[in-house]
């Protein structure tokens, strides 16, 4: 059964069709990558999944429930978490305090501290508990955002360009982290780094001109002539 699905999902902005009639299914326990050239409609599509953007037409379902018009914070309560919804890292708070704020969406009391430490351990920021978040490098702020998502124990974690700003060694650790989250957590990964996509995703969806151009395994997508022409720069 699909944990997340859309049917006929579309969004118009003043006559511009940003997303057109997208049918999308993400099974529980899968790592799905969403790729496409700049301007393909990825941000708008994911915004509709998360409740930041209202669809013009169509519906979004989560765990069999129609959530098309549910506000973003109520989608979080259902078990969705996404990095760009919690990107507002509080620069003047410590690393630990940032993750604790996210943890308190679902936890109280001593549970908060234990889960905060666990989440920071997963992203290798456990030695930076007391560091001011605003003093972290951009890459480490991205990892902090991921920890803020993980601490909510989401059923679905949507990661928007999570490896941007990470060093090569950190990207390798990120790949291991993502693989270790499934099947308990379903992952939707919006990513430009094709080595990350090819080495972590079970399936890949390609968006182009607001429509699904192709879907398949990483190997199938890499070999797809239409995808090569539209996105991978060959063909």
N, C-alpha and C positions, 0 to 999 in steps of 0.2 A: 504494500500500500504506500502511496505517496504521502510523505509528511507535508510537503508544500507543493501546490499546483496552481496554475493559472489557466483560464479559459477566455480566449478572445480579448486578452488584455491590451488596451490601447490608450495612448495619451496624446492629445493635441495641445499645442501651445500656439495660440493666435494663428491657426491655419497650418502650422507646421506639425506634421505627423512624426512625433519623436519615437513612439513605439506603436507597432501595427499588428493587432490581432495575434498576440503571442499565446500559444498553448505550451505549457512548460510543466514537467513533472520531475520532482526530486524525491526519490525513495529514501526512506529512513535508513540511516547508517551509511550513506554514500558520501564520498567527497566529489563534489561537482565543481568544475571550473567553468567560469563564464568569461569568454574572451571576445574580442572584437576591436576593430580600429577605433581611434578617437572619433567621437561623434556618432557612434553606432547606436546609442540609446541605452547603454549599460547603466549609467547613473540614474536615468529616469525609470528604467525597469526595476532596478533594485529599490529605488525610492518608493515605488508602488508596493513592493513586497513588504517593506518595513513600515509603511504608514506615513511616510514623509510627503508623499505625493498621492493625490487622489486620482484614480483612473477616470478617463473620459468614458470608457466602455469596458465591459468585461469584469471578471471577478478573480479574487485571490482566495485560496482556501489553505488552511493550516490544520492538519490533523482532522480533515473532514469537515471543518467548520468554515463557513464563509466569513472572511475577515476583511473584505474589500473596503469597508468604511469604518473599520475599527481604528481608533487613534494609536499612535506609535507606542505610547506607554502601556496600553492594554495588550498589545502584541508581545511586548517584553514579558508581561505577567504570564502569558501563555507558554513561554519558553523559547522566545526568539531573542538573540543578542547579536549586535553588529557593531563593528569597530567605529564606523563613522557616525553612529548615533551617540557614542560615548567618547568621541575624540576630544571633547572639551576637557582635556587633561587640566586639572586645576593647578596652575603653574606654581602657586604659592604654598600648596600643600605638599607633604612628603609623598613618596612613592606608596608607602603603606596606607596613608590616609586616603589616597585616591582609590585604591582597590577596596578599602573598607567601605567607602561610600557606595560603590557598586554592589558590594556584598550585602549591604543592608536592604537591598530590594527584596531579599528573600530570607535573610538570617537575622538573628538577634543574639545578644549576649556573647558568651565565650566562643560560640561557634564561629563568629566573624573572624576572630584572630587566627584560628586554625586554618580556615579556608583561604584567608588572605595569604598566609605563609605558603600554603600548598600551590596557589595560583602563581605566586611570584617565583617559586622554585621551578615550576614548569617552563617559565620563560627566562630563567637564569638571571633574575633580578633580585634574588633573595639577599644579596650583599649590599643592596642599595635602599633598604627599607626606609632609612631616615633622610635620604637625599631629597632635596627639593625637586619636584617633578620638572619645573621649568629649567633646571640646570642639566637635565639629561640631554644627550645627543638626540637628534631627530629619530634615528633608528631605535634607540632605547625608549623613546616616547611611544613609538609604534608597538614595541613589545609590552609596554605598560598598558596600552589600550587593549591588547589581546588578553592580558591578565585580568583586566576589568570585565571583559566578556566572559572569560572562563570561570571567574568566581561566582557568576550567576548560575552555573551548572545548566547551561541552556540545552534544549533538545536540538535547536538549530543555531549554528553560529555562522554569521555572514561576515566575511573578512574582505575589506575593500583595500586592495593594493598593500597587503600586510608586509611585504618584503622590501618596500621602498625605503631606502636609507639604511638597510642592513648590510653589514660586512659579509663577505663570502662565508665565513665560519658561522655567522649567525643565521644565514639562510639555510645552511645544512642542518643546524639545530632546529630551525623552524619546520623543515620538512619532517624531521623525526617527531616533533611535537604534534603536527597535524595528523600524521599516521597513527599516533598513539591515542588520539581522541575518539576515533571510530572503533566500534559501532555505536557507542553510547551517545555520541554527539554526531549529528549530521552537519556537513560543512558545505557552504557555498562560497567559493573562492573567486573573487574578481581580481585577476592578476595579469600583468604584462610580461612577467619573467617566464619565458616559455619552458625553461628547464624545471622550474617549480611546478608548472602545469603538467608537464609530461611525466614528472617523477612522483607526483602526489595524487593526481586526480584519477578517480575510477572512470569518470565520463566527462566529456567536454561539450558545452553548448556554445555555439558561435553566433553572435548577434551582429547583423550588418544592416544599415539603413532601417533600424527599428524592427527588424524581423529575424527570426531564427533562420540562419543560413544553413547550418548543419549541426548534427549531434552525433557523437560516437565516442569510442575509446580514444585515448591520446594518439595511439598509432593510426587509427582510422582518420582522425582529424588532420594529423600531420601529412597523410597521403592524399587528402582530399584536394582536387585541383581547384575547386571553387574557393576553398578556404585559402589555399596558397595564393591565388590571385588577389583575393580581397584583403588578406591580413598578413600572411607569412612572407610576402614580398617576393614570391617566385611564381612561375607559371605564366 
